[in-house]
Amino acid sequence: MAICTETVKKVDFIAGPGNAFVAEAKRLLFGETGIDLFAGPTETLIVADESADPLTVATDLLSQAEHGPDSPAILITTSERVGNETIANFEKLLKSLPTAELASISWRDYGEVVLVENIDEAFKLADEYSSEHVQILTKSPRDALARMTNYGALFLGEKTTVSFGDKCIGTNHVLPTRKAGNYTGGPWVGKFLKTQMYQEILDEKASGEMGRLCARCSRAENFEGHARSGDL
């Protein structure tokens, strides 16, 4: 699509999800064609308080860890009990998972359980991680909407698992990873549009004033050619 073939016309922009090979192809072609964003390995982070069900937490972390051996699965919790039981449930669930080989490596190398003092600290730390998927398993999950700013997508409550976002819920599945949520979101309609601008001065006096300003700025920066253009 980026290079073109005898039957496929060259495109200007490529967007959409894919595995590591798709991501690398898009990276290599950036500049040859436009792309939506650079996507790294899948990331998931869960914020949980005492009300969270450890089996649900473990199951949802496991669902994302099976994406690959380098997919971070992180739990930030205010409850030591929830943290410990999540670890125990995760290890138990691994034993019956067909993709356990991948998920176990991901959990071993990139899995984290972080215990914090309160929910404020949990939200603050989650913002610092700026993960692709952030699931909120707390008494008041909608609080995260006002308290967090850095993430690819939020999943509020245990009825809204991250897997829904991967497969069927309908919201954007192409999301920023590797802390890119600090400065961008996923593709939206604006990604498929481009802005253009033009300049035109019709008034002779205004053009002269602009020219004098241009000349002063240009000479201060040692751009004499620019200055002479302004002098005209």
Secondary structure, DSSP 8 states (H G I E B T S, - for coil): --S--SSS---SEE-----HHHHHHHHHHBTTBEES----S--EEEEE-TTS-HHHHHHHHHHHHTT-TT--EEEEES-HHHHHHHHHHHHHHHTT-TTHHHHHHHHHHHEEEEE-SSHHHHHHHHHHHT-SEEEEESSSTTHHHHH----SEEEESTTS-HHHHHHTS-S------TTGGGT--S--GGGG-----------HHHHHHHHHHHHHHHHHTT-HHHHHHHH-
